[in-house]
Amino acid sequence: MLEADKNQVAIIDYGMGNLFNVQRACASAGLRGAITSDKDTIMRSSGIILPGVGAFGDAIGNLKKLDLIGLIRDQIDQQKPFLGICLGMQLLLTESEEFGRHEGLDIIKGRVVKFNNMEQKNPMIKVPQVGWNQIFFRNVQGAHEDLVLQSISDGEYMYFVHSFYAVPQDDAVIVTRTWYEGIKYCSSLSKGSVFATQFHPEKSGLEGLKILKNWASKVNEYEGMIKK
């Protein structure tokens, strides 16, 4: 295993993300965010962020061209802290129906669907969802079991921009849900070293910054573990 660069996290650049906003938010959380598609830099980083805005198929295609899919899976297998944001969360799932069927990273079993495909009661659903919406813990009693959402209140508002949403096969990975146009969907999930949000913590003000600071503590824990 390569020695990690202290406090450095790799913000994966595959041509689909709002990278500089994420980098600035990382700096506010005490992390050095390296915008990169370089494998060695990713392996040396103490954490990985996969942001993303755009089409699922294009995103997977770009990751394949950069030969990063196997590396991402390997780093997650090594329990390196991983944060997926928006499209970066959706890419973790098995497949997406966005503009046809596309295979995802298959880290989280499940699929990505469009808002109006699961509920036909309201054909006038406004897509995409753009703006502030609330997140509700799947299990309020165990709401803060995941350190990343420690100190975040049930019903807190976060900033969303998306037309598709994740449907995990196993409800146990769901941390929060959000209501939009009568549909309750997964707005954050957690499995092992992976935490991912449909919303944008880097655009969600002080509460979003709390999430990034909490995730930074996981990065610090990982650094301590690999030095032992």
C-alpha positions in Angstrom: 0.0 0.0 0.0 1.4 3.5 -0.9 1.9 5.9 2.0 -0.9 8.4 2.1 -0.4 12.1 1.6 -1.6 13.7 4.8 -5.0 15.4 4.7 -5.1 15.0 0.9 -8.3 13.7 -0.8 -8.6 13.0 -4.5 -11.5 14.8 -6.2 -11.8 12.6 -9.3 -11.9 14.6 -12.5 -13.7 12.7 -15.2 -15.2 15.8 -16.9 -18.5 15.7 -15.2 -18.2 17.5 -11.9 -18.4 20.9 -10.2 -14.9 20.3 -9.0 -13.7 23.7 -7.8 -16.7 24.2 -5.5 -15.9 20.8 -4.0 -12.3 21.7 -3.6 -13.1 25.0 -1.8 -15.5 23.2 0.5 -12.8 20.6 1.3 -10.4 23.5 2.2 -13.0 24.8 4.6 -13.3 21.4 6.1 -9.5 21.1 6.7 -8.7 18.9 3.7 -6.4 19.4 0.7 -8.5 18.5 -2.3 -6.5 17.4 -5.3 -8.5 17.6 -8.5 -7.1 14.6 -10.5 -7.5 11.6 -12.7 -4.0 10.4 -12.0 -4.0 6.9 -10.6 -1.0 7.4 -8.4 -2.4 10.5 -6.9 -5.7 8.8 -6.2 -3.9 5.8 -4.5 -1.8 8.2 -2.4 -4.8 10.2 -1.2 -6.3 9.5 2.2 -9.9 9.7 0.8 -11.7 9.9 -2.5 -14.5 12.2 -3.6 -16.5 11.4 -6.7 -18.7 14.4 -7.6 -20.7 14.7 -10.8 -23.4 16.5 -12.7 -24.7 15.2 -16.0 -25.7 12.0 -17.8 -24.9 8.6 -16.2 -23.9 6.9 -19.4 -21.4 9.7 -20.3 -20.0 9.5 -16.8 -19.4 5.8 -16.8 -17.9 6.1 -20.3 -15.4 8.7 -19.2 -14.4 6.7 -16.1 -13.8 3.7 -18.4 -11.7 5.8 -20.8 -9.6 7.0 -17.9 -9.3 3.3 -16.7 -10.5 4.4 -13.2 -13.4 1.9 -12.5 -11.2 -0.9 -11.3 -9.1 1.5 -9.2 -12.2 3.0 -7.5 -13.5 -0.5 -6.6 -10.1 -1.5 -5.3 -9.7 1.6 -3.1 -13.2 1.0 -1.7 -12.3 -2.6 -1.0 -9.3 -1.3 1.0 -11.8 0.7 3.1 -10.5 4.1 2.0 -13.1 6.8 2.9 -15.2 7.5 -0.2 -17.7 10.3 -0.7 -20.1 10.3 -3.7 -22.0 13.5 -4.5 -25.1 13.7 -6.7 -24.2 11.8 -9.9 -21.3 10.4 -8.0 -23.7 8.7 -5.7 -25.8 7.3 -8.6 -22.8 5.8 -10.2 -22.3 3.6 -7.2 -25.4 1.6 -8.1 -25.7 -1.4 -10.4 -27.5 0.3 -13.3 -29.3 3.4 -14.5 -32.2 3.8 -16.9 -31.1 7.3 -17.9 -31.2 7.5 -21.8 -31.2 3.7 -22.0 -29.7 1.1 -19.7 -26.2 1.7 -18.4 -24.1 -0.4 -16.0 -22.8 1.3 -12.9 -20.0 0.6 -10.5 -22.2 -2.0 -8.7 -20.8 -1.0 -5.2 -24.4 -0.7 -4.1 -26.9 -3.1 -5.5 -29.8 -1.2 -7.0 -30.8 1.1 -9.9 -31.2 4.7 -10.8 -34.6 5.8 -12.1 -36.3 9.0 -13.2 -38.8 10.7 -10.9 -41.9 10.2 -13.0 -41.2 6.5 -13.8 -42.0 5.1 -10.4 -45.1 7.2 -9.8 -47.6 7.7 -12.6 -50.1 9.6 -10.5 -48.7 13.0 -11.4 -47.6 13.4 -15.0 -46.8 17.0 -14.3 -43.8 16.3 -12.0 -41.3 19.1 -12.3 -38.0 17.7 -13.4 -35.2 18.3 -12.5 -35.6 19.1 -8.8 -33.6 22.2 -8.2 -33.3 23.9 -4.9 -33.5 23.3 -1.1 -35.3 20.2 0.3 -35.4 18.3 3.6 -33.6 15.1 4.5 -35.2 12.7 7.0 -33.4 9.9 8.7 -34.6 6.4 7.8 -34.2 5.4 11.4 -34.4 8.5 13.6 -33.3 6.5 16.7 -30.1 5.5 14.9 -29.9 8.7 13.1 -26.3 9.5 14.1 -24.9 6.0 13.9 -23.0 7.2 10.8 -20.5 9.8 11.9 -20.8 11.7 8.6 -24.3 13.0 9.6 -23.4 13.5 13.3 -24.9 16.9 14.4 -27.3 17.1 11.4 -30.9 17.5 12.4 -33.7 15.3 11.1 -35.6 17.4 8.6 -32.5 19.6 7.8 -32.5 21.4 4.4 -29.9 20.6 1.8 -29.4 21.7 -1.8 -30.5 19.4 -4.7 -30.1 19.4 -8.5 -31.2 16.2 -10.2 -33.7 14.4 -12.4 -32.9 10.8 -11.4 -32.6 9.1 -8.0 -31.2 5.9 -6.5 -33.3 2.9 -5.5 -31.0 0.7 -3.4 -32.0 -3.0 -3.3 -31.3 -3.1 0.5 -33.0 -0.4 2.6 -30.3 -0.9 5.2 -27.9 1.2 3.2 -30.3 4.2 3.2 -29.4 6.9 5.7 -31.8 9.6 4.7 -34.9 10.0 2.5 -36.4 13.0 0.9 -39.9 13.8 -0.4 -40.3 15.3 -3.8 -43.6 15.6 -5.7 -45.1 12.8 -3.7 -42.1 10.5 -4.1 -40.0 9.4 -1.1 -36.5 8.5 -2.3 -33.0 7.8 -1.0 -31.1 11.1 -0.5 -28.0 9.6 1.2 -26.6 6.1 1.8 -23.8 4.4 3.6 -22.0 1.1 3.2 -18.6 0.3 4.8 -16.2 3.1 3.9 -18.7 4.6 1.4 -20.9 7.5 2.1 -22.9 9.3 -0.6 -25.4 12.0 -1.0 -27.9 12.9 -3.7 -27.7 16.5 -2.5 -24.7 18.8 -2.7 -23.0 19.3 0.7 -20.7 21.8 -0.9 -23.7 24.0 -1.9 -25.6 23.5 1.4 -24.2 26.2 3.5 -23.1 25.6 7.1 -24.9 22.3 7.5 -23.3 21.0 4.3 -19.9 22.1 5.6 -20.6 20.1 8.9 -21.0 17.0 6.7 -17.7 17.6 5.0 -16.0 18.2 8.3 -17.5 15.0 9.7 -16.2 13.1 6.7 -12.8 14.7 7.1 -12.6 13.0 10.5 -13.1 9.7 8.8 -10.2 10.6 6.5 -8.1 11.4 9.6 -9.0 8.0 11.2 -8.0 6.2 8.0 -4.6 7.9 8.0 -4.1 6.9 11.6 -5.0 3.3 10.8 -2.7 2.8 7.9 0.3 4.3 9.8 0.0 1.6 12.5 
